[in-house]
Amino acid sequence: MGKDLGKELDSWLVGGTPDHRAGILTKFVNDDYLLAIGRVITQWSLMETLIDGCIWKVAHLRNDHGRIFSAQVQVQTKLDILGALLSQWTSWPNNSGQSQTSSEII
């Protein structure tokens, strides 16, 4: 690492503005990697949202109430919760009174 970059990194670790701290990442990681990281983060977020929605639907929770229960919960725990809820039922009645499997509901 160059001497100037080392000083800049030291100043970033000690202080600096948020814009400065965000900009320093581009000196270490190229745009292709940053784009890939952004895609992974976006897809992970969408996956968590889908898991949350499945839990709320199976537990018959309104979205606003469901958010209370699933906020700050790790994905593995959410999957365990969803699995436990689904294992309680072999079929679910739909609006027309016919049975549906849990995979059909979700």
DSSP file (Angstrom, degrees, kcal/mol; ACC not computed):
  #  RESIDUE AA STRUCTURE BP1 BP2  ACC     N-H-->O    O-->H-N    N-H-->O    O-->H-N    TCO  KAPPA ALPHA  PHI   PSI    X-CA   Y-CA   Z-CA
    1    1 A M              0   0    0      0, 0.0     5,-0.0     0, 0.0     0, 0.0   0.000 360.0 360.0 360.0 133.7    0.0    0.0    0.0
    2    2 A G     >  -     0   0    0      1,-0.1     4,-2.4     4,-0.0     5,-0.2  -0.217 360.0-113.8 -67.2 159.6    1.4    3.4   -0.9
    3    3 A K  H  > S+     0   0    0      1,-0.2     4,-2.0     2,-0.2     5,-0.2   0.902 116.4  47.4 -61.9 -43.1    2.3    5.9    1.7
    4    4 A D  H  > S+     0   0    0      1,-0.2     4,-2.3     2,-0.2    -1,-0.2   0.905 112.6  49.1 -66.3 -40.8   -0.5    8.4    0.6
    5    5 A L  H  > S+     0   0    0      1,-0.2     4,-2.6     2,-0.2    -1,-0.2   0.875 108.9  53.8 -66.5 -36.5   -3.1    5.6    0.5
    6    6 A G  H  X S+     0   0    0     -4,-2.4     4,-2.4     2,-0.2    -1,-0.2   0.906 109.5  47.6 -62.7 -42.3   -2.0    4.5    4.0
    7    7 A K  H  X S+     0   0    0     -4,-2.0     4,-2.4     2,-0.2    -2,-0.2   0.910 112.1  50.1 -63.8 -41.7   -2.4    8.0    5.4
    8    8 A E  H  X S+     0   0    0     -4,-2.3     4,-2.0     1,-0.2    -2,-0.2   0.909 110.8  49.0 -64.5 -40.9   -5.8    8.2    3.7
    9    9 A L  H  X S+     0   0    0     -4,-2.6     4,-2.4     2,-0.2    -1,-0.2   0.905 109.8  52.1 -64.6 -41.3   -6.9    4.9    5.2
   10   10 A D  H  X S+     0   0    0     -4,-2.4     4,-1.9     1,-0.2    -2,-0.2   0.916 110.5  47.6 -59.8 -43.2   -5.7    6.0    8.6
   11   11 A S  H  X S+     0   0    0     -4,-2.4     4,-2.5     1,-0.2    -1,-0.2   0.851 110.7  52.8 -68.2 -32.5   -7.8    9.1    8.4
   12   12 A W  H  < S+     0   0    0     -4,-2.0    -2,-0.2     2,-0.2    -1,-0.2   0.913 110.5  46.8 -66.9 -42.5  -10.8    7.1    7.2
   13   13 A L  H  < S+     0   0    0     -4,-2.4    -2,-0.2     1,-0.2    -1,-0.2   0.858 118.0  42.0 -68.0 -34.9  -10.5    4.8   10.2
   14   14 A V  H  < S-     0   0    0     -4,-1.9     2,-0.2    -5,-0.2    -2,-0.2   0.864 131.2 -52.9 -81.5 -37.8  -10.1    7.6   12.7
   15   15 A G     <  +     0   0    0     -4,-2.5     2,-0.0    -5,-0.2    -1,-0.0  -0.648  65.2 141.0-167.3-138.0  -12.7    9.9   11.3
   16   16 A G        -     0   0    0     -2,-0.2    -4,-0.0    -3,-0.1     0, 0.0  -0.070  59.7 -64.1  92.2 162.8  -13.7   11.6    8.0
   17   17 A T     >  -     0   0    0      1,-0.1     4,-2.5    -2,-0.0     5,-0.2  -0.398  44.6-112.0 -80.0 159.6  -17.0   12.2    6.5
   18   18 A P  H  > S+     0   0    0      0, 0.0     4,-2.5     0, 0.0     5,-0.2   0.889 119.7  53.8 -58.4 -38.4  -19.4    9.4    5.5
   19   19 A D  H  > S+     0   0    0      1,-0.2     4,-2.2     2,-0.2     5,-0.1   0.906 109.0  48.6 -62.2 -40.4  -18.9   10.4    1.8
   20   20 A H  H  > S+     0   0    0      2,-0.2     4,-1.5     1,-0.2    -1,-0.2   0.914 111.4  49.5 -65.1 -43.0  -15.2   10.1    2.3
   21   21 A R  H  X S+     0   0    0     -4,-2.5     4,-0.6     1,-0.2    -2,-0.2   0.884 112.0  48.0 -65.5 -38.2  -15.5    6.7    3.9
   22   22 A A  H >< S+     0   0    0     -4,-2.5     3,-0.7     1,-0.2     4,-0.5   0.884 110.5  52.5 -67.9 -38.0  -17.8    5.4    1.2
   23   23 A G  H >< S+     0   0    0     -4,-2.2     3,-0.8     1,-0.2     4,-0.4   0.784  96.1  66.8 -69.1 -28.3  -15.4    6.7   -1.5
   24   24 A I  H >X S+     0   0    0     -4,-1.5     3,-1.4     1,-0.2     4,-0.6   0.814  90.0  66.1 -65.0 -29.1  -12.4    5.0    0.0
   25   25 A L  H XX S+     0   0    0     -3,-0.7     4,-2.1    -4,-0.6     3,-1.3   0.858  92.1  61.2 -60.5 -35.6  -13.9    1.6   -0.9
   26   26 A T  H <4 S+     0   0    0     -3,-0.8    -1,-0.3    -4,-0.5    -2,-0.2   0.686  96.2  61.2 -68.1 -15.9  -13.6    2.3   -4.6
   27   27 A K  H <4 S+     0   0    0     -3,-1.4    -1,-0.3    -4,-0.4    -2,-0.2   0.720 114.9  32.7 -79.2 -20.9   -9.8    2.6   -4.2
   28   28 A F  H << S+     0   0    0     -3,-1.3     2,-0.4    -4,-0.6    -2,-0.2   0.679 121.4  44.6-105.8 -24.4   -9.6   -1.0   -3.0
   29   29 A V  S  < S-     0   0    0     -4,-2.1    -1,-0.2     3,-0.0     2,-0.0  -0.980  77.9-130.2-128.8 132.0  -12.4   -2.7   -5.0
   30   30 A N     >  -     0   0    0     -2,-0.4     4,-2.0     1,-0.1     3,-0.5  -0.299  31.3-102.1 -79.8 169.0  -13.2   -2.2   -8.7
   31   31 A D  H  > S+     0   0    0      1,-0.2     4,-2.6     2,-0.2     5,-0.2   0.816 117.5  59.7 -61.2 -34.8  -16.6   -1.4  -10.0
   32   32 A D  H  > S+     0   0    0      1,-0.2     4,-2.1     2,-0.2    -1,-0.2   0.913 109.2  43.8 -61.4 -41.7  -17.4   -4.9  -11.2
   33   33 A Y  H  > S+     0   0    0     -3,-0.5     4,-2.8     2,-0.2    -2,-0.2   0.900 112.3  52.4 -69.6 -40.3  -17.0   -6.3   -7.7
   34   34 A L  H  X S+     0   0    0     -4,-2.0     4,-2.3     1,-0.2    -2,-0.2   0.906 110.3  48.8 -62.5 -40.4  -19.0   -3.4   -6.2
   35   35 A L  H  X S+     0   0    0     -4,-2.6     4,-2.1     2,-0.2    -1,-0.2   0.919 112.1  48.4 -64.0 -44.1  -21.8   -4.1   -8.7
   36   36 A A  H  X S+     0   0    0     -4,-2.1     4,-2.3     2,-0.2    -2,-0.2   0.904 110.7  50.9 -63.3 -41.6  -21.7   -7.8   -7.8
   37   37 A I  H  X S+     0   0    0     -4,-2.8     4,-2.4     1,-0.2    -1,-0.2   0.919 109.8  50.9 -61.3 -43.5  -21.8   -7.1   -4.1
   38   38 A G  H  X S+     0   0    0     -4,-2.3     4,-2.3     1,-0.2    -1,-0.2   0.882 109.2  50.7 -61.5 -39.6  -24.8   -4.8   -4.7
   39   39 A R  H  X S+     0   0    0     -4,-2.1     4,-2.7     2,-0.2     5,-0.2   0.912 110.1  49.3 -65.5 -42.4  -26.6   -7.5   -6.6
   40   40 A V  H  X S+     0   0    0     -4,-2.3     4,-2.5     1,-0.2     5,-0.2   0.932 112.1  48.4 -62.1 -45.4  -26.0  -10.1   -3.8
   41   41 A I  H  X S+     0   0    0     -4,-2.4     4,-2.1     1,-0.2    -1,-0.2   0.909 112.9  48.3 -61.9 -42.4  -27.3   -7.7   -1.1
   42   42 A T  H  X S+     0   0    0     -4,-2.3     4,-2.2     2,-0.2    -2,-0.2   0.928 113.0  46.6 -64.5 -46.2  -30.4   -6.8   -3.2
   43   43 A Q  H  X S+     0   0    0     -4,-2.7     4,-2.4     1,-0.2    -2,-0.2   0.890 111.4  52.1 -64.6 -39.2  -31.2  -10.5   -3.9
   44   44 A W  H  X S+     0   0    0     -4,-2.5     4,-2.5    -5,-0.2    -1,-0.2   0.920 109.3  50.1 -62.1 -43.3  -30.6  -11.4   -0.2
   45   45 A S  H  X S+     0   0    0     -4,-2.1     4,-2.1     1,-0.2    -2,-0.2   0.912 110.7  48.9 -62.2 -43.4  -33.0   -8.6    0.9
   46   46 A L  H  X S+     0   0    0     -4,-2.2     4,-2.2     2,-0.2    -1,-0.2   0.899 110.2  51.9 -63.4 -40.5  -35.7   -9.8   -1.6
   47   47 A M  H  X S+     0   0    0     -4,-2.4     4,-2.4     1,-0.2    -2,-0.2   0.927 109.7  48.9 -62.4 -44.6  -35.3  -13.4   -0.3
   48   48 A E  H  X S+     0   0    0     -4,-2.5     4,-2.6     1,-0.2    -1,-0.2   0.890 109.7  52.5 -62.5 -38.8  -35.7  -12.3    3.3
   49   49 A T  H  X S+     0   0    0     -4,-2.1     4,-2.5     2,-0.2    -1,-0.2   0.900 109.4  49.0 -64.0 -40.9  -38.8  -10.3    2.4
   50   50 A L  H  X S+     0   0    0     -4,-2.2     4,-2.2     2,-0.2    -2,-0.2   0.908 111.1  49.6 -65.1 -41.8  -40.4  -13.3    0.7
   51   51 A I  H  X S+     0   0    0     -4,-2.4     4,-2.4     2,-0.2    -2,-0.2   0.931 110.9  50.5 -62.0 -45.1  -39.6  -15.5    3.7
   52   52 A D  H  X S+     0   0    0     -4,-2.6     4,-2.6     1,-0.2    -2,-0.2   0.939 110.1  49.9 -56.7 -48.3  -41.2  -12.9    6.0
   53   53 A G  H  X S+     0   0    0     -4,-2.5     4,-2.3     1,-0.2    -1,-0.2   0.874 109.4  51.4 -60.6 -38.5  -44.3  -12.8    3.8
   54   54 A C  H  X S+     0   0    0     -4,-2.2     4,-2.6     2,-0.2     5,-0.3   0.919 110.2  49.1 -64.1 -43.9  -44.6  -16.5    3.8
   55   55 A I  H  X S+     0   0    0     -4,-2.4     4,-2.5     1,-0.2    -2,-0.2   0.940 112.2  48.1 -60.4 -47.2  -44.4  -16.6    7.6
   56   56 A W  H  <>S+     0   0    0     -4,-2.6     5,-3.2     1,-0.2     4,-0.3   0.898 113.4  47.4 -62.7 -41.0  -47.0  -13.9    8.0
   57   57 A K  H ><5S+     0   0    0     -4,-2.3     3,-1.1     3,-0.2    -1,-0.2   0.944 114.5  44.8 -67.1 -47.1  -49.4  -15.6    5.6
   58   58 A V  H 3<5S+     0   0    0     -4,-2.6    -2,-0.2     1,-0.3    -1,-0.2   0.861 116.2  47.0 -66.0 -34.9  -49.1  -19.0    7.2
   59   59 A A  T 3<5S-     0   0    0     -4,-2.5    -1,-0.3    -5,-0.3    -2,-0.2   0.430 111.4-122.4 -85.6   1.2  -49.4  -17.5   10.7
   60   60 A H  T < 5 +     0   0    0     -3,-1.1     2,-0.4    -4,-0.3    -3,-0.2   0.909  59.3 151.8  58.0  45.0  -52.4  -15.5    9.5
   61   61 A L      < -     0   0    0     -5,-3.2    -1,-0.2    -6,-0.2     2,-0.1  -0.854  48.6-119.9-105.8 140.6  -50.7  -12.2   10.5
   62   62 A R     >  -     0   0    0     -2,-0.4     4,-3.1     1,-0.1     3,-0.3  -0.442  34.5-110.0 -67.1 153.7  -51.4   -8.8    9.0
   63   63 A N  H  > S+     0   0    0      1,-0.2     4,-2.3     2,-0.2     5,-0.2   0.896 118.1  51.5 -55.5 -43.9  -48.2   -7.4    7.4
   64   64 A D  H  > S+     0   0    0      1,-0.2     4,-0.7     2,-0.2    -1,-0.2   0.871 115.0  42.6 -65.3 -34.9  -47.9   -4.6   10.1
   65   65 A H  H  > S+     0   0    0     -3,-0.3     4,-1.1     2,-0.2     3,-0.5   0.877 111.4  55.4 -75.5 -37.6  -48.2   -7.2   12.9
   66   66 A G  H  X S+     0   0    0     -4,-3.1     4,-1.9     1,-0.2     3,-0.4   0.875 100.2  59.4 -61.9 -38.4  -45.9   -9.7   11.1
   67   67 A R  H  X S+     0   0    0     -4,-2.3     4,-1.4     1,-0.2    -1,-0.2   0.843  99.3  58.7 -60.5 -32.6  -43.1   -7.1   10.9
   68   68 A I  H  < S+     0   0    0     -4,-0.7    -1,-0.2    -3,-0.5    -2,-0.2   0.902 111.3  40.7 -61.8 -40.8  -43.2   -6.8   14.7
   69   69 A F  H  < S+     0   0    0     -4,-1.1    -2,-0.2    -3,-0.4    -1,-0.2   0.767 120.1  41.1 -81.7 -26.5  -42.4  -10.5   15.0
   70   70 A S  H >< S+     0   0    0     -4,-1.9     3,-1.4     2,-0.0    -2,-0.2   0.521  82.2 115.9-104.0  -4.2  -39.8  -10.8   12.2
   71   71 A A  T 3< S+     0   0    0     -4,-1.4     3,-0.1     1,-0.3    -4,-0.0  -0.426  88.4   4.6 -65.7 136.9  -37.8   -7.6   12.6
   72   72 A Q  T 3  S+     0   0    0      1,-0.2     2,-0.5    -2,-0.1    -1,-0.3   0.733  95.8 135.4  62.9  26.2  -34.2   -8.2   13.6
   73   73 A V    <   -     0   0    0     -3,-1.4    -1,-0.2     2,-0.0     5,-0.0  -0.898  57.5-116.5-105.2 133.9  -34.5  -12.0   13.3
   74   74 A Q     >  -     0   0    0     -2,-0.5     4,-2.2     1,-0.1     3,-0.2  -0.283  23.3-115.1 -66.5 152.7  -31.8  -13.9   11.5
   75   75 A V  H  > S+     0   0    0      1,-0.2     4,-2.7     2,-0.2     5,-0.2   0.888 114.3  55.4 -58.1 -43.5  -32.7  -15.8    8.3
   76   76 A Q  H  > S+     0   0    0      1,-0.2     4,-2.1     2,-0.2    -1,-0.2   0.908 109.3  47.6 -59.0 -41.0  -32.0  -19.2    9.7
   77   77 A T  H  > S+     0   0    0     -3,-0.2     4,-2.6     2,-0.2    -1,-0.2   0.900 110.1  52.5 -65.9 -40.4  -34.4  -18.5   12.5
   78   78 A K  H  X S+     0   0    0     -4,-2.2     4,-2.7     1,-0.2    -2,-0.2   0.912 110.0  48.5 -61.0 -42.0  -37.0  -17.3   10.0
   79   79 A L  H  X S+     0   0    0     -4,-2.7     4,-2.6     2,-0.2    -1,-0.2   0.887 110.7  51.0 -65.4 -38.1  -36.6  -20.5    8.1
   80   80 A D  H  X S+     0   0    0     -4,-2.1     4,-2.4    -5,-0.2    -2,-0.2   0.911 111.2  48.6 -63.4 -42.1  -37.0  -22.5   11.3
   81   81 A I  H  X S+     0   0    0     -4,-2.6     4,-2.6     2,-0.2    -2,-0.2   0.940 112.5  47.5 -62.6 -47.8  -40.2  -20.6   12.1
   82   82 A L  H  X S+     0   0    0     -4,-2.7     4,-2.5     1,-0.2    -2,-0.2   0.911 112.6  49.5 -61.4 -43.0  -41.6  -21.1    8.6
   83   83 A G  H  X S+     0   0    0     -4,-2.6     4,-2.1     1,-0.2    -1,-0.2   0.901 111.0  49.5 -62.2 -41.5  -40.7  -24.8    8.8
   84   84 A A  H  X S+     0   0    0     -4,-2.4     4,-0.7     2,-0.2    -2,-0.2   0.909 112.0  48.1 -65.7 -41.6  -42.3  -25.2   12.2
   85   85 A L  H >< S+     0   0    0     -4,-2.6     3,-0.9     1,-0.2     4,-0.3   0.931 113.8  46.5 -63.6 -44.8  -45.5  -23.5   11.0
   86   86 A L  H >< S+     0   0    0     -4,-2.5     3,-1.2     1,-0.2    -1,-0.2   0.826 105.4  59.9 -69.0 -31.1  -45.7  -25.5    7.9
   87   87 A S  H 3< S+     0   0    0     -4,-2.1    -1,-0.2     1,-0.2    -2,-0.2   0.678  94.0  66.9 -71.7 -14.6  -45.1  -28.8    9.7
   88   88 A Q  T << S+     0   0    0     -3,-0.9     2,-0.4    -4,-0.7    -1,-0.2   0.678 103.3  46.8 -76.8 -17.2  -48.2  -28.2   11.8
   89   89 A W    <   -     0   0    0     -3,-1.2    13,-0.2    -4,-0.3     3,-0.1  -0.972  49.5-172.2-132.0 138.4  -50.5  -28.6    8.9
   90   90 A T  S    S+     0   0    0     -2,-0.4    12,-0.4     1,-0.3     2,-0.3   0.731  84.7   9.2 -95.0 -29.1  -50.8  -31.1    6.1
   91   91 A S        -     0   0    0     10,-0.2    -1,-0.3    11,-0.1    10,-0.2  -0.988  65.1-149.9-148.0 157.6  -53.5  -29.1    4.2
   92   92 A W  E     -A  100   0A   0      8,-3.3     8,-2.6    -2,-0.3     2,-0.2  -0.970  22.9-118.6-127.3 138.3  -55.0  -25.7    4.5
   93   93 A P  E     -A   99   0A   0      0, 0.0     6,-0.2     0, 0.0     2,-0.1  -0.572  29.2-150.9 -74.6 140.0  -58.6  -24.6    3.5
   94   94 A N    >   -     0   0    0      4,-2.8     3,-1.9    -2,-0.2    11,-0.0  -0.399  37.8 -84.1 -98.3-175.1  -58.7  -22.0    0.8
   95   95 A N  T 3  S+     0   0    0      1,-0.3    -1,-0.0    -2,-0.1     0, 0.0   0.758 128.7  52.8 -63.4 -24.6  -61.4  -19.4    0.4
   96   96 A S  T 3  S-     0   0    0      2,-0.2    -1,-0.3     1,-0.0     3,-0.1   0.392 119.2-107.1 -92.5   4.8  -63.7  -21.8   -1.5
   97   97 A G  S <  S+     0   0    0     -3,-1.9     2,-0.2     1,-0.3    -2,-0.1   0.384  80.0 126.1  88.3  -4.1  -63.5  -24.4    1.2
   98   98 A Q        -     0   0    0      1,-0.1    -4,-2.8    -5,-0.1    -1,-0.3  -0.561  63.3-108.2 -85.4 153.8  -61.2  -26.8   -0.7
   99   99 A S  E     -A   93   0A   0     -6,-0.2     2,-0.3    -2,-0.2    -1,-0.1  -0.540  31.8-170.6 -82.1 146.7  -57.9  -28.0    0.8
  100  100 A Q  E     -A   92   0A   0     -8,-2.6    -8,-3.3    -2,-0.2     2,-0.1  -0.969  23.6-118.5-129.6 147.8  -54.6  -26.8   -0.5
  101  101 A T    >>  -     0   0    0     -2,-0.3     4,-1.4   -10,-0.2     3,-0.6  -0.460  33.0-109.8 -77.5 161.5  -51.1  -28.1    0.4
  102  102 A S  H 3> S+     0   0    0    -12,-0.4     4,-1.9     1,-0.2    -1,-0.1   0.853 119.2  57.0 -62.1 -33.5  -48.8  -25.7    2.1
  103  103 A S  H 34 S+     0   0    0      1,-0.2    -1,-0.2     2,-0.2   -17,-0.0   0.818 104.5  53.1 -68.4 -28.3  -46.6  -25.5   -1.1
  104  104 A E  H <4 S+     0   0    0     -3,-0.6    -1,-0.2     2,-0.2    -2,-0.2   0.826 107.8  51.6 -72.2 -31.8  -49.7  -24.4   -3.0
  105  105 A I  H  <        0   0    0     -4,-1.4    -2,-0.2     1,-0.2    -1,-0.2   0.926 360.0 360.0 -69.1 -45.2  -50.3  -21.6   -0.5
  106  106 A I     <        0   0    0     -4,-1.9    -1,-0.2   -49,-0.0    -2,-0.2   0.462 360.0 360.0 -84.5 360.0  -46.8  -20.2   -0.6
